[in-house]
């Protein structure tokens, strides 16, 4: 009856009863003795045995038994044998029975905990639904039927306010065994919670036709999800959005109005990066795969859109692509390049054209130039070693004089050196034959002068 009420296997209850009476027998008859308890299926009773050593001269009644008495129980007993003697009437008191009862129920509770742990451990990394019961130090205790789960305060979407009796759907992050039993931990802020919601709403994701490649999320505000499919007849983005946005709207409602951008995944990093930064339009992208970073150039009117409110759009793009993302406007880029050129012009022997060549090679300031080898400078300028050595010596001499600026102002906000060699390509992008940009704007004097000097050096 106990096993049926608690949903525990009968064998577990029987073992608990055997262990309970074993502990009780040791307390009553002496802990130095050796005992065994067995459940008799036929008589529906517990049999208690005390094991004693067969000896000629008994010195300890608890541990030893006389050979004559032993042969009365077992005719083949010999000195040195160990004989199990059944305790026919243990004469347990009310206190003894109470002790056994406590042990039985403790063992049953432990078994219940193990069963709950195994049941919910199997459901880790899945959606689960329960009822909010109460708040404890900001955490919500969720009734799952057989057990209570905890939804920590940090795992609640900002702005959410659940009341007692409200239905809560969450992601089961983990189940851990504690001294008080299994602790079931939930989350509503995990990106995987949103993934599971998409699996429920979009059958193509659940059956593997559409694959979710990456998720970036700022709970309660905005999220981006990248999807792809190998089926040419299916539009992965359209399938996730649903008819008139019905599928994604259900997820948005569950996430308390969190905006969701669905992005088409591409194996080409540049194509994917442009989609990930949408709705901003990107002029150019430079990558540093070793540092896992990218510099994104945008027009001035696209800068705020690319960065997003409080940097949200660029952060989500970084999470989605797993690259560190730096954004700079085309105008700002040119200002920074001009700052570096002016910084390098402080050195005797460096004219505007040579300064531009240094900048294209990633040498952004006098401090960078001073640590270069003669061969590096010679290769950058296509000059002899002697002339390159003179430039380096002039640089070091200028630094020693202490009357120059080693780095451009505002250098902390400068783009990475790896982005600079692509500068000329950015300026030339969209150029027409009559010297105008694709948008019809005339090139600035600085841009035109740069082109003429590069052409003279046969580097156009």
C-alpha positions in Angstrom: 0.0 0.0 0.0 2.9 2.4 0.8 4.6 1.7 -2.5 1.3 2.2 -4.4 0.5 5.5 -2.7 4.0 6.9 -3.3 4.5 5.5 -6.7 7.5 3.5 -5.6 8.4 0.0 -6.6 7.4 -2.7 -4.0 11.0 -4.1 -3.9 12.3 -0.6 -2.8 9.8 -0.5 0.1 10.7 -4.0 1.2 14.4 -3.1 1.2 13.6 0.0 3.2 11.7 -2.1 5.8 14.6 -4.6 6.0 17.1 -1.8 6.6 14.9 -0.1 9.2 14.7 -3.2 11.3 18.4 -3.9 10.9 19.2 -0.6 12.4 16.7 -1.1 15.2 18.1 -4.5 16.0 21.6 -3.2 16.3 20.5 -0.5 18.7 18.5 -3.0 20.8 20.9 -6.0 20.9 24.3 -4.3 20.6 26.0 -2.6 17.8 29.0 -4.9 18.1 26.9 -7.8 16.9 26.4 -8.9 13.3 22.8 -9.0 12.2 20.7 -9.7 9.0 17.1 -9.0 8.3 15.0 -10.7 5.6 11.5 -10.2 4.4 9.6 -13.5 4.5 7.2 -13.4 1.4 5.1 -16.4 2.6 4.5 -15.2 6.2 4.6 -11.5 5.3 7.0 -11.0 8.1 10.5 -9.7 8.9 13.0 -12.2 10.2 16.0 -11.0 12.2 19.1 -13.1 12.4 22.1 -12.6 14.7 25.4 -14.2 13.6 27.6 -15.8 16.3 30.9 -17.6 16.3 30.7 -21.3 17.5 33.2 -21.8 20.5 33.7 -24.2 23.3 33.9 -21.5 26.0 31.5 -18.5 25.6 33.0 -15.2 26.8 30.6 -12.8 24.9 27.0 -13.8 24.5 26.5 -11.2 21.8 29.2 -12.6 19.5 29.6 -16.2 20.6 27.5 -19.4 21.0 28.4 -22.7 22.8 29.0 -25.7 20.5 26.3 -27.7 22.2 23.6 -25.0 21.7 24.9 -24.5 18.1 24.4 -28.2 17.3 20.8 -28.0 18.7 20.2 -25.5 15.9 22.5 -27.1 13.3 23.7 -30.6 13.8 26.7 -30.1 11.6 28.0 -27.1 13.4 31.7 -27.1 14.4 33.9 -24.9 16.5 35.0 -21.9 14.3 31.8 -21.8 12.3 29.6 -18.8 12.1 25.9 -19.6 12.8 22.9 -17.4 12.1 20.5 -17.5 15.0 17.0 -16.2 14.4 15.7 -13.8 17.1 12.2 -15.3 17.5 10.7 -12.5 19.7 12.7 -9.3 19.6 10.3 -7.6 22.1 10.5 -4.3 20.4 9.2 -1.4 22.4 7.1 1.5 21.1 10.3 3.6 20.8 12.0 0.8 18.8 9.0 0.6 16.4 8.9 4.4 16.1 12.6 4.4 15.1 12.0 1.8 12.5 9.0 3.8 11.2 11.1 6.9 10.8 13.8 5.1 9.0 11.3 3.5 6.6 9.7 6.8 5.7 13.2 8.4 5.3 14.2 5.7 2.9 10.9 6.1 1.0 11.4 9.8 0.7 15.0 9.2 -0.6 13.5 6.8 -3.2 10.9 9.4 -4.2 13.7 12.0 -4.7 15.7 9.6 -6.8 12.6 8.9 -9.0 11.8 12.6 -9.4 15.5 13.3 -10.2 15.6 10.6 -12.9 12.2 11.8 -14.3 13.1 15.5 -14.6 16.8 14.8 -15.5 15.5 13.1 -18.6 13.6 16.4 -19.5 16.6 18.7 -19.2 17.0 21.1 -22.2 13.3 21.0 -22.9 10.3 23.2 -22.5 8.2 22.7 -19.3 5.0 24.3 -18.1 3.9 24.9 -14.5 1.9 27.1 -12.2 3.4 30.0 -10.2 2.9 29.3 -6.5 4.9 31.9 -4.6 7.9 34.2 -4.5 11.0 33.4 -2.4 13.6 36.1 -2.3 12.7 37.2 -5.7 12.7 33.7 -7.2 9.4 32.1 -8.4 8.5 28.7 -7.1 6.8 26.8 -10.0 4.5 23.8 -9.4 5.2 21.2 -12.0 2.7 18.7 -10.5 5.0 16.1 -9.0 7.7 18.6 -7.9 8.4 22.2 -7.5 10.9 24.1 -9.7 12.7 27.4 -9.2 12.7 30.2 -11.7 15.5 32.5 -10.5 15.0 36.3 -10.6 17.9 36.7 -13.1 16.2 34.2 -15.4 12.9 36.2 -15.5 12.5 38.4 -18.6 12.8 42.1 -17.5 9.3 43.6 -17.0 7.6 40.3 -16.3 5.4 40.1 -13.3 3.7 36.8 -12.5 1.0 36.3 -9.9 0.1 33.2 -7.9 -1.8 30.8 -10.2 -0.4 32.2 -13.5 0.8 29.6 -16.0 4.5 29.7 -16.7 6.3 28.2 -19.6 10.1 28.0 -19.3 13.2 26.2 -20.4 14.5 23.5 -18.0 18.2 24.3 -17.8 19.3 21.7 -15.3 18.3 19.3 -12.5 20.8 18.9 -9.6 20.5 16.7 -6.5 20.8 18.6 -3.2 20.4 17.7 0.5 16.8 18.7 0.2 16.1 16.6 -2.9 16.3 17.4 -6.6 16.4 21.1 -7.5 14.8 21.9 -10.9 16.1 25.1 -12.4 14.2 27.0 -15.1 15.0 29.9 -17.4 13.0 32.3 -19.6 16.0 34.4 -20.6 18.1 31.7 -22.2 18.5 31.8 -26.0 17.6 28.1 -26.0 14.2 29.0 -24.6 13.5 31.0 -27.8 14.9 28.1 -29.9 12.4 25.7 -28.2 9.6 28.0 -28.8 10.5 28.1 -32.5 10.6 24.3 -32.6 7.0 24.3 -31.2 5.7 26.9 -33.6 7.7 25.9 -36.8 7.3 22.2 -37.7 10.1 22.6 -40.3 12.5 23.3 -37.4 11.2 20.4 -35.3 11.7 17.9 -38.1 15.1 19.2 -39.1 14.1 20.7 -42.5 15.1 24.1 -41.3 18.2 24.4 -39.2 18.8 27.1 -36.6 22.5 28.0 -36.9 22.9 30.8 -34.4 20.9 32.9 -31.8 21.6 36.2 -30.2 19.3 37.6 -27.6 18.8 40.5 -25.2 15.8 39.3 -23.2 12.7 41.4 -23.3 14.2 43.8 -25.9 15.4 42.3 -29.1 16.8 39.0 -30.6 18.2 37.7 -33.9 18.0 34.1 -35.1 19.9 32.8 -38.1 18.3 29.9 -40.1 19.1 27.9 -43.1 17.8 24.9 -45.1 19.0 22.5 -47.8 15.6 22.3 -49.4 15.5 24.7 -52.3 11.7 24.7 -52.3 11.5 26.2 -48.8 12.2 29.8 -47.7 13.6 29.4 -44.2 12.8 33.0 -43.2 9.3 32.9 -44.5 8.6 29.6 -42.9 9.7 31.0 -39.5 7.6 34.2 -39.9 4.5 32.3 -40.9 1.3 33.4 -42.7 0.9 37.1 -41.9 3.6 36.7 -39.2 1.4 34.3 -37.2 4.2 32.0 -36.1 6.7 34.5 -35.0 4.0 36.6 -33.4 3.1 33.8 -31.0 6.7 33.6 -29.9 6.8 37.4 -29.5 3.7 37.3 -27.3 5.3 34.6 -25.1 8.5 36.7 -24.8 6.6 39.8 -23.6 6.9 41.7 -26.9 10.5 41.0 -27.6 11.4 42.0 -31.2 12.8 39.1 -33.3 14.9 39.5 -36.5 15.0 36.3 -38.5 18.2 36.2 -40.6 19.1 33.9 -43.5 22.3 32.1 -42.7 25.1 32.1 -45.2 28.5 30.2 -45.3 30.0 33.4 -46.7 30.9 35.5 -43.7 30.5 38.8 -45.5 27.0 38.0 -46.8 26.0 36.8 -43.4 27.5 39.8 -41.6 25.5 42.2 -43.8 22.3 40.3 -43.0 23.1 40.1 -39.3 23.6 43.9 -39.1 20.3 44.6 -40.9 18.5 47.0 -41.3 21.7 49.0 -41.6 23.4 49.1 -45.1 27.1 48.3 -45.0 29.6 50.0 -47.3 32.5 47.6 -46.6 33.8 45.0 -44.2 37.3 44.1 -43.2 38.1 40.9 -41.3 40.8 39.9 -39.0 40.2 36.1 -38.7 43.1 35.6 -36.3 41.7 38.0 -33.8 38.1 37.0 -34.7 37.1 40.6 -35.3 35.7 42.7 -38.1 35.7 46.4 -38.9 32.4 47.5 -40.6 32.3 50.8 -42.6 29.0 52.5 -43.1 27.8 55.8 -44.5 27.3 58.6 -42.0 23.5 58.4 -42.2 23.6 54.6 -41.5 25.9 54.9 -38.4 23.1 55.2 -35.8 21.0 52.5 -37.4 24.0 50.1 -37.5 24.9 50.7 -33.9 21.3 50.5 -32.7 19.7 51.8 -29.6 22.4 51.8 -26.8 24.6 49.6 -29.1 22.0 46.8 -29.2 22.2 46.1 -33.0 25.9 45.8 -33.1 26.0 43.6 -29.9 23.5 41.2 -31.4 25.4 41.1 -34.7 28.6 40.3 -32.7 26.9 37.5 -30.8 25.3 36.1 -34.0 28.6 36.0 -35.9 30.9 35.2 -33.0 33.1 38.1 -34.2 34.0 41.3 -32.3 32.4 44.1 -34.4 33.7 47.7 -34.7 31.6 50.1 -36.6 32.9 53.4 -38.1 31.4 55.8 -40.6 33.1 56.4 -43.9 33.5 60.1 -42.9 35.1 59.2 -39.6 37.4 56.7 -41.3 38.7 59.4 -43.6 39.2 61.8 -40.7 41.2 59.1 -38.8 43.3 58.3 -41.8 44.1 62.1 -42.2 45.0 62.3 -38.6 47.6 59.5 -39.0 49.0 61.0 -42.2 49.5 64.3 -40.4 51.2 62.5 -37.5 53.6 60.8 -39.8 54.4 64.0 -41.7 56.3 65.2 -38.6 59.3 63.1 -39.6 61.8 64.6 -42.0 61.9 62.8 -45.3 58.2 61.7 -45.2 56.0 63.4 -47.7 52.2 63.0 -48.1 52.5 60.1 -50.5 54.8 58.2 -48.3 52.6 58.8 -45.3 49.7 57.4 -47.2 51.7 54.3 -48.1 52.6 53.8 -44.4 49.0 54.2 -43.4 47.9 51.7 -46.0 50.4 49.2 -44.5 49.0 49.6 -41.0 51.6 52.1 -39.7 49.3 54.5 -38.0 51.7 56.8 -36.1 55.3 57.7 -35.5 55.4 55.3 -32.6 54.6 52.5 -34.9 57.2 53.5 -37.5 60.0 53.7 -34.9 59.9 50.0 -34.2 59.9 48.8 -37.8 62.9 47.0 -39.4 64.8 48.6 -42.3 63.6 45.8 -44.6 60.0 46.4 -43.7 60.2 50.2 -44.5 62.1 49.5 -47.7 59.4 47.1 -48.9 56.5 49.5 -48.0 58.0 52.4 -49.9 59.8 50.4 -52.6 63.1 52.2 -51.8 66.6 51.1 -51.0 67.8 50.0 -47.6 69.9 53.1 -47.1 67.0 55.4 -47.7 64.8 53.4 -45.4 67.4 53.4 -42.7 67.6 57.2 -42.9 63.9 57.5 -42.4 64.0 55.3 -39.3 66.9 57.2 -37.9 65.0 60.5 -38.5 62.0 59.0 -36.7 64.0 58.0 -33.7 65.7 61.4 -33.6 62.4 63.2 -33.7 61.2 61.1 -30.8 64.3 61.9 -28.8 63.7 65.6 -29.3 60.4 65.2 -27.5 58.6 67.9 -29.4 56.3 65.7 -31.5 53.1 63.7 -31.0 53.7 60.0 -31.0 50.1 59.0 -31.6 47.2 60.9 -33.2 44.6 62.5 -31.0 41.6 60.4 -30.1 43.7 57.3 -31.0 41.7 55.1 -28.6 38.7 55.4 -30.9 40.7 54.5 -34.0 40.0 51.5 -36.2 42.2 48.5 -36.2 45.4 48.6 -38.3 44.2 45.6 -40.3 41.4 47.7 -41.7 43.6 50.4 -43.2 45.0 48.7 -46.3 41.5 48.4 -47.6 40.9 52.2 -47.3 41.7 52.9 -51.0 39.4 50.1 -52.1 36.6 51.7 -50.0 37.1 55.1 -51.6 37.2 53.6 -55.1 34.0 51.6 -54.6 31.3 52.8 -56.8 33.6 55.2 -58.8 32.4 56.2 -62.2 34.5 57.3 -65.2 34.0 61.0 -64.7 35.4 60.9 -61.1 32.1 60.8 -59.2 30.8 58.4 -56.6 27.9 56.1 -57.4 25.6 58.5 -55.5 26.7 61.4 -57.8 28.7 63.3 -55.1 32.0 64.8 -56.2 35.1 63.4 -54.6 36.6 65.7 -52.0 39.9 67.4 -52.6 41.7 65.1 -50.2 40.3 62.0 -51.9 41.3 63.3 -55.4 44.8 64.2 -54.2 45.3 60.8 -52.7 44.3 59.2 -56.0 46.7 61.3 -58.0 49.6 60.6 -55.6 48.9 56.8 -55.6 48.7 56.9 -59.4 52.1 58.6 -59.6 53.5 55.8 -57.5 51.9 53.2 -59.8 49.7 51.9 -56.9 46.3 52.9 -58.2 
